[in-house]
Amino acid sequence: MKITLEIPDNRADFLLELLRSLPFVKLRGQAAKAPAQDETAYLLSSPANAERLYAALERDRRGQRQVHELPDTI
């Protein structure tokens, strides 16, 4: 089976990273040649995400850390 996807440029890196993580997916053409994006670079690529990341780093520097428990079941 062959599937062709048209993805907006601002979502392409995320989708390529997701597809590369799947063992049964084989990328071809440009998608196979594109380098995987670093997670930090991905987070900083959106102004809103970058602002949240920098705010969290600043809170951590001030010692204002928050601990969150994961739920037992999802």
MDTraj code that builds the backbone (N, CA, C; nanometers):
import mdtraj as md
import numpy as np

residues = "MET LYS ILE THR LEU GLU ILE PRO ASP ASN ARG ALA ASP PHE LEU LEU GLU LEU LEU ARG SER LEU PRO PHE VAL LYS LEU ARG GLY GLN ALA ALA LYS ALA PRO ALA GLN ASP GLU THR ALA TYR LEU LEU SER SER PRO ALA ASN ALA GLU ARG LEU TYR ALA ALA LEU GLU ARG ASP ARG ARG GLY GLN ARG GLN VAL HIS GLU LEU PRO ASP THR ILE".split()
xyz = np.array([
    [0.0844, -0.1166, 0.0000],
    [0.0000, 0.0000, 0.0000],
    [0.0892, 0.1232, 0.0000],
    [0.0510, 0.2222, -0.0743],
    [0.1238, 0.3477, -0.0805],
    [0.0298, 0.4587, -0.0368],
    [0.0758, 0.5417, 0.0569],
    [-0.0042, 0.6530, 0.1061],
    [0.0755, 0.7815, 0.0847],
    [0.0116, 0.8802, 0.0271],
    [0.0743, 1.0103, 0.0088],
    [0.0026, 1.1102, 0.0985],
    [0.0808, 1.1847, 0.1763],
    [0.0241, 1.2830, 0.2671],
    [0.0688, 1.4228, 0.2284],
    [-0.0215, 1.5179, 0.2339],
    [0.0140, 1.6583, 0.2159],
    [0.0032, 1.7228, 0.3532],
    [0.1164, 1.7691, 0.4037],
    [0.1253, 1.8216, 0.5394],
    [0.1701, 1.9675, 0.5332],
    [0.1077, 2.0558, 0.6122],
    [0.1554, 2.1947, 0.6166],
    [0.3009, 2.1991, 0.6647],
    [0.3769, 2.2939, 0.6127],
    [0.5189, 2.3043, 0.6475],
    [0.5417, 2.3129, 0.7981],
    [0.4533, 2.3811, 0.8691],
    [0.4751, 2.3984, 1.0128],
    [0.4489, 2.2705, 1.0928],
    [0.3978, 2.1666, 1.0313],
    [0.3733, 2.0389, 1.0994],
    [0.4594, 1.9248, 1.0453],
    [0.5334, 1.9503, 0.9391],
    [0.6073, 1.8445, 0.8707],
    [0.7130, 1.7794, 0.9592],
    [0.7911, 1.8587, 1.0320],
    [0.8962, 1.8014, 1.1160],
    [0.8386, 1.7088, 1.2225],
    [0.7290, 1.7521, 1.2844],
    [0.6650, 1.6699, 1.3873],
    [0.6177, 1.5375, 1.3292],
    [0.5513, 1.5434, 1.2146],
    [0.4987, 1.4212, 1.1546],
    [0.6105, 1.3284, 1.1088],
    [0.7167, 1.3833, 1.0515],
    [0.8298, 1.3002, 1.0099],
    [0.8932, 1.2301, 1.1295],
    [0.9078, 1.3015, 1.2404],
    [0.9645, 1.2400, 1.3606],
    [0.8746, 1.1261, 1.4092],
    [0.7458, 1.1489, 1.4065],
    [0.6506, 1.0451, 1.4480],
    [0.6594, 0.9238, 1.3559],
    [0.6611, 0.9458, 1.2260],
    [0.6673, 0.8356, 1.1303],
    [0.7978, 0.7574, 1.1415],
    [0.9083, 0.8276, 1.1656],
    [1.0373, 0.7585, 1.1804],
    [1.0381, 0.6648, 1.3015],
    [0.9572, 0.6940, 1.4009],
    [0.9552, 0.6104, 1.5215],
    [0.8775, 0.4798, 1.5010],
    [0.8053, 0.4679, 1.3919],
    [0.7262, 0.3485, 1.3649],
    [0.8085, 0.2486, 1.2834],
    [0.8289, 0.1278, 1.3359],
    [0.9160, 0.0315, 1.2676],
    [0.8622, -0.0175, 1.1334],
    [0.7340, -0.0074, 1.1093],
    [0.6757, -0.0600, 0.9858],
    [0.6593, 0.0466, 0.8770],
    [0.7094, 0.1683, 0.9021],
    [0.6988, 0.2763, 0.8043],
    [0.8325, 0.2947, 0.7351],
    [0.8288, 0.3002, 0.6019],
    [0.9499, 0.3244, 0.5236],
    [0.9297, 0.4555, 0.4482],
    [1.0127, 0.5540, 0.4801],
    [1.0029, 0.6839, 0.4142],
    [1.0863, 0.6822, 0.2870],
    [1.0380, 0.7524, 0.1862],
    [1.1088, 0.7593, 0.0579],
    [1.1210, 0.9041, 0.0146],
    [1.2097, 0.9267, -0.0794],
    [1.2246, 1.0601, -0.1362],
    [1.2786, 1.1605, -0.0371],
    [1.2261, 1.2823, -0.0440],
    [1.2719, 1.3908, 0.0419],
    [1.2513, 1.3590, 0.1891],
    [1.1423, 1.2924, 0.2223],
    [1.1131, 1.2607, 0.3623],
    [1.2215, 1.1729, 0.4229],
    [1.2757, 1.0816, 0.3450],
    [1.3797, 0.9919, 0.3959],
    [1.5114, 1.0661, 0.4156],
    [1.5347, 1.1712, 0.3389],
    [1.6607, 1.2446, 0.3450],
    [1.6607, 1.3546, 0.4506],
    [1.5434, 1.4022, 0.4891],
    [1.5347, 1.5131, 0.5848],
    [1.5852, 1.4695, 0.7216],
    [1.6720, 1.5488, 0.7837],
    [1.7230, 1.5129, 0.9167],
    [1.6136, 1.5256, 1.0230],
    [1.6221, 1.4418, 1.1229],
    [1.5267, 1.4495, 1.2340],
    [1.5530, 1.5778, 1.3126],
    [1.4464, 1.6438, 1.3562],
    [1.4606, 1.7680, 1.4302],
    [1.4809, 1.7390, 1.5784],
    [1.5706, 1.8116, 1.6385],
    [1.5966, 1.8022, 1.7814],
    [1.4703, 1.8446, 1.8576],
    [1.4400, 1.7772, 1.9689],
    [1.3193, 1.8080, 2.0459],
    [1.3186, 1.9523, 2.0945],
    [1.4339, 2.0006, 2.1403],
    [1.4401, 2.1380, 2.1895],
    [1.4164, 2.2357, 2.0755],
    [1.4740, 2.2095, 1.9600],
    [1.4522, 2.2966, 1.8444],
    [1.3041, 2.2973, 1.8066],
    [1.2399, 2.1823, 1.8164],
    [1.0968, 2.1748, 1.7861],
    [1.0167, 2.2607, 1.8834],
    [1.0486, 2.2490, 2.0137],
    [0.9759, 2.3279, 2.1133],
    [0.9981, 2.4778, 2.0926],
    [1.1183, 2.5159, 2.0554],
    [1.1488, 2.6570, 2.0372],
    [1.0978, 2.7124, 1.9046],
    [1.0541, 2.6263, 1.8136],
    [1.0087, 2.6729, 1.6825],
    [0.8756, 2.7461, 1.6893],
    [0.7991, 2.7240, 1.7931],
    [0.6721, 2.7934, 1.8124],
    [0.6927, 2.9022, 1.9184],
    [0.6570, 3.0274, 1.8889],
    [0.6753, 3.1343, 1.9882],
    [0.6042, 3.1053, 2.1208],
    [0.4847, 3.0483, 2.1149],
    [0.4116, 3.0189, 2.2388],
    [0.4826, 2.9106, 2.3198],
    [0.5293, 2.8051, 2.2519],
    [0.6016, 2.6993, 2.3225],
    [0.7332, 2.7508, 2.3784],
    [0.8036, 2.8336, 2.3006],
    [0.9315, 2.8887, 2.3463],
    [0.9103, 2.9724, 2.4721],
    [0.8055, 3.0526, 2.4741],
    [0.7764, 3.1361, 2.5910],
    [0.7504, 3.0489, 2.7143],
    [0.6728, 2.9416, 2.6981],
    [0.6450, 2.8516, 2.8114],
    [0.7716, 2.7810, 2.8583],
    [0.8555, 2.7399, 2.7633],
    [0.9797, 2.6713, 2.7986],
    [1.0729, 2.7635, 2.8759],
    [1.0910, 2.8856, 2.8264],
    [1.1788, 2.9806, 2.8960],
    [1.1227, 3.0182, 3.0330],
    [0.9909, 3.0320, 3.0439],
    [0.9292, 3.0628, 3.1738],
    [0.9521, 2.9478, 3.2716],
    [0.9406, 2.8251, 3.2249],
    [0.9635, 2.7086, 3.3111],
    [1.1094, 2.7023, 3.3564],
    [1.2018, 2.7332, 3.2653],
    [1.3441, 2.7349, 3.3019],
    [1.3722, 2.8425, 3.4072],
    [1.3111, 2.9578, 3.3913],
    [1.3309, 3.0660, 3.4882],
    [1.2737, 3.0278, 3.6244],
    [1.1554, 2.9654, 3.6276],
    [1.0986, 2.9190, 3.7559],
    [1.1913, 2.8169, 3.8213],
    [1.2499, 2.7292, 3.7409],
    [1.3414, 2.6287, 3.7945],
    [1.4663, 2.6954, 3.8533],
    [1.5188, 2.7957, 3.7849],
    [1.6376, 2.8673, 3.8352],
    [1.6095, 2.9337, 3.9704],
    [1.4847, 2.9803, 3.9882],
    [1.4464, 3.0434, 4.1150],
    [1.4098, 2.9407, 4.2215],
    [1.4140, 2.8127, 4.1859],
    [1.3797, 2.7075, 4.2819],
    [1.2310, 2.6834, 4.2962],
    [1.1538, 2.7373, 4.2073],
    [1.0082, 2.7217, 4.2119],
    [0.9673, 2.6026, 4.1258],
    [1.0000, 2.4858, 4.1739],
    [0.9716, 2.3639, 4.0976],
    [0.8342, 2.3087, 4.1333],
    [0.7735, 2.2434, 4.0380],
    [0.6426, 2.1801, 4.0581],
    [0.6582, 2.0322, 4.0296],
    [0.6038, 1.9506, 4.1187],
    [0.6061, 1.8058, 4.0994],
    [0.4656, 1.7624, 4.0604],
    [0.4571, 1.6854, 3.9539],
    [0.3283, 1.6357, 3.9063],
    [0.3315, 1.4827, 3.9084],
    [0.2299, 1.4243, 3.9645],
    [0.2189, 1.2789, 3.9686],
    [0.1447, 1.2316, 3.8446],
    [0.1892, 1.1206, 3.7896],
    [0.1194, 1.0601, 3.6776],
    [0.0022, 0.9776, 3.7294],
    [-0.1071, 0.9738, 3.6575],
    [-0.2199, 0.8923, 3.7022],
    [-0.1838, 0.7431, 3.6939],
    [-0.2467, 0.6633, 3.7804],
    [-0.2201, 0.5189, 3.7795],
    [-0.2702, 0.4539, 3.6509],
    [-0.3807, 0.5025, 3.5991],
    [-0.4354, 0.4497, 3.4739],
    [-0.4652, 0.5641, 3.3802],
    [-0.4563, 0.5340, 3.2551],
    [-0.4857, 0.6387, 3.1551],
    [-0.6114, 0.6005, 3.0820],
])
top = md.Topology()
chain = top.add_chain()
for i, resn in enumerate(residues, 1):
    res = top.add_residue(resn, chain, resSeq=i)
    for name in ("N", "CA", "C"):
        top.add_atom(name, md.element.get_by_symbol(name[0]), res)
traj = md.Trajectory(xyz[None], top)
